[in-house]
Amino acid sequence: MKLTPDEIRKAAPGPKPFKMGDGGGLYLYVAPGGGKLWRLDYASKSRAGRIGRNGKAIKNGRNTLSLGAFPTVTLEEARTKAKALRERINQGKDPAQEREVAKLTASLAQRTTFAHVAAEVIHRLRREKKARTTIRKRLWIYRVLAKDLRARPIADITAPEILAVIRKVESRGKLESALRLRSAIGQAMRLAVATDRRAVDPTPALRGLIAVPKVKHHAAITSPEQAGRLLVAIEGYPGQVIRAALLLSAYTFVRPGELRLAKWSEVDLRSKMWIIPPERTKMRKEHRVPLSDQALRQFQTLWRITGRNTDGLCFPGLRGGRPISENTVNMALRTLGFAADEHCAHGFRAMASTLLNEHSEFSPDGIEKALGHKEPNAVRGAYNRGQHMAERVRLMQWYADFLDEQASVIRKERQDRRFFG
């Protein structure tokens, strides 16, 4: 017997839920709290034989669909919905299964946006223990430079769309950032391809379409005389910790980040060796730095000042728990009178490379190893795994002595000028 609107309106809730049938599997479910919900029961072949929530196999394949609440959904509207669903069921469709698929598809769509895949890239970088600076820069690229792509499904993003995003950065003259943006987007695209969330990586098609910035070499002093003047100037710097950072930059020529993040647990004063762990090196390989007598003295002096700080940092900043900033050494050089286009923190490496190659007899391989560079020839690198350690110990001492000799020449010249007027 069919329901009437009056029966539905007058139906009062009881202590237990009950059903009011309308025929063809459609009924009104009246809850004890007063809620009246439209539901449709139907036989589903796709559910027959499946395991239910109680762990038992479903025999009759019965399924239930919710059609909304009364009075938001009227009796006529409920009947119309039920009729449409029955037609689909007669065609062999399973509306409940279709709804599950739709929910999964919507959920998957949320997890396949560019922003979601980019977050997975960041997660992988953290899991691989990449440098914090690297991760921070990549986060900035994804959040700021690639913001127009973040909400887009990664499967739908096209090469022209990516190019338009890159062109915005390029138009501001940020050519290096534009190249890094293409690389970062490509990394996300390759992850999407590998996890079956898109067919191909479109970024290779953009090669040659993005302006390549002119290579800018780090400002560096490269003559023996100027190296001597630099060392003499550093010796006069008033702050002991920063002076040690400057002198160790000169004597060890490690990368600025490797220096400022140095920890006392890495420095073995007895064996005269500084072992920089893989996670803090550019090549992601352990870098052993033999300490010359001069470098050892600087670490010994520094130990008396910072060796017992709770953070274990060789160069702690003014704020506890953090090392000196990236610009500390550069600012100290500016204070000493060396302009930004004359010498910078990274310039100590170029200075060492030039002076060692031009004024010493050490092998190019030994010099490259001392600089912590990667072997450019992959095959050669696989077979030539020697660290040239014995040569590097001699190299580091020779270079420190060489710098001291140049500084001695400058000091003598100044003494002579004062003496002879």
C-alpha angles and dihedrals in degrees: 000000000000122000123242128213091244092055090051094049093047096046106117122203118249135200089275131038117260139184131236109201125216098180134259092059094302116127143155115243111210113199125205089246091060100259116141114204130183115227137174124208119200140161113258118198090192091061096047110109094015121125114256129211091273090058094250127118116260106241106183097032092230115175135181130213126196114226100183139273129297128269092022086059109040126213092258092048091050090051091049091051092046092050092051091049093049089054090055090047090052088053089059095260124136109215093193091053090047089053091051090050090048091052092048091047091051091047091048091048089057090051094048100058117118089249092057094049090045089054088053089053090053090048090053092049090053092047089051087052095238117179115283090235090056092050093046092052092047091050090052091051093051095043101039112019095036097038093120090063100044099092095040121104103251092225091061099049112111133202093250089052091052091046091053090054091048092046089059090060093041092052089061090058093252095133096156090050090049091056092047090049091055090049093049093048089048091054091054091046093051090051089051091051092048091051094046096250095123136011105236143003107251097193098087087066088064095062111120092019095086121075113249114225119233111259110256115202119212112261108256143166108236107170123091092233094052090045088056092050090050093052093048090050091050091052088061096053108122102218113080098206095047091042088055090049090052094047093045088050087056098042099041101026092205120158115281092245092050090052101046093045094048116137129203090235087068096052119080106191093184097055091034093234134131111200113197110199121236095250090063099046126086092231092047090235129115110266118205115203116194108215119230118217088260094051091046091054091052092052091047091052091046092050091062089057106036105008095102100043112128094236093060092227120147091207108031117183126230089268112068120250095025132089126232112291127263090255099048096095092042092051090049090053090050089051089053090054101259110134123223091252092049105052138347138179093270089046091078087074094052089046092053093045093051097044094044094048095044103037107027135064096224118129120262088238092055092048092049091049091049089053091051093240124159120246104255092209106071095197093047090046091054092056100032100063097143115124094215083227099161090050092045092054089056091042094055092049093046092050094048090049090047092054091047090051091053090048090050090054091053093047091050092049091053092047090051092051091051091046097046096034 
